[in-house]
Amino acid sequence: MIENSSSLVLIQVICVLCIAATVAWIIMVVPMKVAPSASSRFALANFSILVGMQLYIQRTDEPSYLHWLVADMFILIGFCLLRWGAQRLYHLTSSHRNDLMLLFITGGLMLLAKPQASSSAYLMIILSFSAATLFFMLAKDHYVALKANFTAFATYWLVIPIVAIGFMFFIRAFILMLYPEKVSNYAAFNAKESIPILWTYIALILIVNILIIGNTINRLVVKIRTLANKDALTGLWNRNALQHKLNTEHQRWLRDKVSFSVMVIDLDRFKDINDNYGHVAGDEVLKAVAQQLSSATRKLDYLCRFGGEEFVLILPLTDEDNVLQVASKLQHKLAQIQLDWHGNTISIEASIGCVTMKEGVDAEALLGLADKAMYQAKNSGRNCVKSANLMRLQSDSINR
């Protein structure tokens, strides 16, 4: 039981923080619906730690599995839930099996000692090593997820607090191995000497929850931005995203002269499809086209739905010869689409215009040239490919 008044106050603060964090995450789940699957795990994590702490402070000199083994396991389960929540938040591979195995091994090792004060150093060493392992793994999960969206500097600073918590547990286990008689300084909560470690727990709870709430909000913002730049029907990038990517590639070309090309793809006689089969059929055609084009392009290519039945493809590291080959390949891929609509087969054809970046052309003009080349393909009988670069060369030769 807690006899020191200062320790009691700090433990009450820890419990209040756990309750507040649990309520905050529940609010994220129910009314706000912010990453509900991950947030529910974070709520359970704080509640589990709260239960563990409540059992922890009831320890006496009498042996008790409830106040020793069960209390420690609740705390470790809370740490596991923090990791599982992060994995759900970042869509990482689940570590449930490995973490449960760690809990099983930890519980087995704890059962080797009698659950009482005389075994507290041994029990705390086992708890600390397991907690350190979980926090190191939690830091790894955050690093893997954050490095895709942040600079290396920002990623390290977001991960360092979690790593520091892991080291805190690891160092505590190491000190208790060397000096088991100092267990009251580094593990017990019922003495004046335990006040620094209680402050450490308060900092731990605040840091972890603030960090994870920040990452959850950031994840939500990234998702909102992504959805704002996605076409709702096809899932491709939309016109706003296209303009940003086009400007990025143009700036790269101005700086490094790295060649890139732009392709405008317009479905032929799409109005006839809507008129003959209905707009629902037209939507299905657009989805099928988007899927086929996505499967035929590289990861570094940028495919957008420009509007209606028109698609734009930005191809980095692609010159005039290569863009014509890609256009022919895409035409062949689209011709393979045979959409069955209520017993009728809908075939797809497309007119394609393409252009490769040249001196004296800005990003907006480049898209306009590709669009003109596409209309030239329409005027040439549809279902063909025209290059704005070749058209300009032909025009220059005629003028000479």
Steps between C-alpha positions, in 0.01 A plus 500: 500500500606863445624667816687801364263791429705637209505160334126468549436835332720408201329163462165678502631729226605195296155347539329825400722522191413143403129571548523822298689326221250213495206743474679704231556193284141385552386841373724448196322167442131575559393853409801604290567164328870584456687177419250307717678166482834647609347745750304223674828314556661814642202543736531139616877550542454788743221319684714187531788703644256667739376160625859380537592809701196461727598140574865600536439749779309239703813292554588406856755273660259212452542283185237578238482391136231761437708794620828379349466273197158621380590867558822467298322314221233771473774761459675294231171436321452877497838541332407229247175681422698820433698309239196331348323837477798651319505208257131551423553873464784459251367183332808302599529124528356381831737374769228342717655154491851613599373738768273237653795260503701764687218535754483123541878472559493797740217345701680167511820660630306696763337180624847369590509741795255538787288816452616698800727788601809281540480411128424853382843559342478182292141571395580859409799391291278268295233771463757761399666285232160413349386864510828614340455246220144618432600867490797433271265315266246783528775744402586281200136499388482878522828538311384275215171690473627856543801490269265485199341837587766693692860602455762287672557775759130524590461121506789456742366764737154343499645154573770599753255548795371143456854366476590697815214333690627160386849587623356616831351156562815328375730705725273439798517125443879518469536703823276258691710209374812665642343652812183309595501668841411833330160371394326768711675773300422366155192282530291537815228764528448500875804695616643850479781366280245402234398859424745546206380181334137613546579827324657292225175305463304824477733625226473161325120509489493860377769456237357179354144631480599841363723337239238247391218759495721723286576215262132405483398855412782518245379173349150644478628818332700295248191290428284811450758652266525176307123473465484864388740413219329176398224446246204349686393270216825351375733550799755669273660838570279793404561825313631688806758229571599494131588869498722461806681198354540667163659807661729275707624313193542827310713648779706182503554532127606864532748406771641168377374476138345161583274410210130435558192463283128566529224293343132588458270200452141559389252214460341487155122516462446503873181701458358210297565266793308729736217546249466129413566336838453774759727704723548212743655300218715801416623513859591130484693563179696780668583273795614222267715744301656642818583150624649394167710813464623471861607141445693594186696795640802527729489598867682823423245599234216733599157406364212745539141530394496843339125519460217308334652224289842666481810372682846654532818303559827665608801282420828599671828391335323446166614648167321539163565147374406333825177695546376381159576141596313544828203654317480205262521258792217678681284496188549125477415460869179703466395299196513189720215632714177319416245617755193279525199722571168316527589266218660769284876527449646848524836548328738786571700713259700813575666790324834591656708814475848523648781749534852503646639801685700743288675833553275803517184313602344546843296240688160640398599526134635144505162364606336713232729351232414147608130591488537640148678182393209298641250703294721446197464126568120547516501686170713227341230237548526428873667200671851621413800675654635844409813671631512876548877487450465332161222740402728795578785346302273447203370855527856638514602303191197627303574859598855463374 
